[in-house]
Amino acid sequence: MLSSFASAEFVTWFRSVAPYINAFRGKTFVVAFGGEVVADGKFVELTHDLNLLASLGVRLVLVHGARPQIEQHLSHSQIDDRYHHGIRLTDAATMLCVKEAVGRVRFEIEALLSMGLANSPMANADIRVAGGNFITAQPIGVIHGVDLLHTGCVRKVDAAAIRDRLAFNEVVLLSPLGYSPTGEVFNLTLEDVATATAIALDADKLVFLMDTDGVTDKKGELLHELTIANANTVLNGKRKLPDDVALFLPCAVRACEAGVARTHLISRHLDGAVLQELFSDSGVGSMVVESSLNTLRDATIDDVGGILQLLQPLEAEGILVRRSRELLEREIERFVVLEHDHRIIGCAALYPFPDEKTAELACLAIQPAYRRHGYGDALLQHISAEARVQGLRKLIVLTTRTAHWFVERGFTETDVSELPAQKKVLYNFQRRSKVFVKSLK
């Protein structure tokens, strides 16, 4: 039995993932992983996570690789593994090894997805795996005078056929093989199949499992979120990138440019990485999006619930004055909200006193997980700009706990007597809030 503290933590965590569960139901995710995940025995844990996603109503397309298995078959057959400009040259003998290796990997994946052991995460699982000739391929052809033979690239994805399988609650499993109208088979790359499929399906998410944690900056710090522009800056920089980042980040950019909402680059070595990335605010890898997920806008009546969630913990600590839902609804036009990926993470309010050419900044709040990212400054700048538009010359704020934060941003402490007349009447001498003022130039 869980302790009361552990129970409270569990309840808080479970409630925190509810918005993601509601948002993901019925959405299409393409998850791509190399043959290393199967070879290392890590696919069992990944299967548990995929089963959970499927049980929550996520439509899954899995794309597997088979590089280590192909290399092993080539070695056993004493066939040279030849590359040209980083691309495997697939002759007839190599193609036989590719087919055998891919087939074995696929069978192993299907077997693991079929598990239903009692007292395990796969208990009562009902995952039906669908496959087929969904990928039409064409030969890459001759590159710098070398014919790559049976090495190909994706020509077309039969998106309608895949959607039919997904509509029947089946998990679609794609192998790195493609077929031509003439009946030929071509050796494809995992990243090409996954990217082309995500684009064709207009997928909501494309997830790559790789060796590193994600994309890092020059200091080695993980970049949790990149826009297409940010990603291109990384790719075009002089810094040498890890091989898997150099391989998958261009695919992420290509997918997002073509309409895929989110592409995630996460480590295959971290148990539960898929769940931690998808069901937490900051994630554990790097996410590439078309543009910034942050939106600062005027609040509407529909935002009252989200604003209350931000304010109530601060009100309980005595940091903010309590506001009822009814009062918030009446004054909602005073508020602005900051959204991250359609979730309210911050708010602030502007109360003007035109006669004194003064405005009050109130209810400045940021969700704890998003503090120290400059979002408070963004709200302060927005409120200051709005006050200037209204012809106001001073901005005041009353606070009991965050005096230093405002001082660092140019506010100076003043006396209660300097408050606008209407605000002075409402001042609560029991709270003894400090008053700070800043000139708006």
Buried (B, 14 or more C-beta within 10 A) or exposed (E): EEEEEEEEEEEEEEEEBEEBEEBBEEBBBBBBBBBBBBBEEBBBBBBBBBBBBBEBEBBBBBBBBBBBBBBBBBEEEEBEBBEBEEBBBBBEEBBBBBBBBBBBBBEBBBEBBBBEEEEEBBEEBEBEBBBBEBBBBBBBEEEEEEBBBBBBBBBBBBBEBBBBBBEEEBBBBBBBBBBBEEEBBBBBBBBBBBBBBBBBBEBBBBBBBBEBBBBBEEEEEBBBBBBBEBBBEBBEEEEEBBEBBEBBBBBBBBBBBBEBBBBBBBBBBBBBBBBBBBBBBEBBBBBBBBEEBBEBEEBEEEBBEBBBEBBBEBBEEEBBBEBEEEEBEEBBEBBBBBBBBEBBBBBBBBBBBEEBBBBBBBBBBBBEEBEEBEBBEBBBEBBBEBBBEEEBEBBBBBBBEBBEBBEEBEBEEBEBEBBBEEBEEEBEEEEEBBBBBBEBE
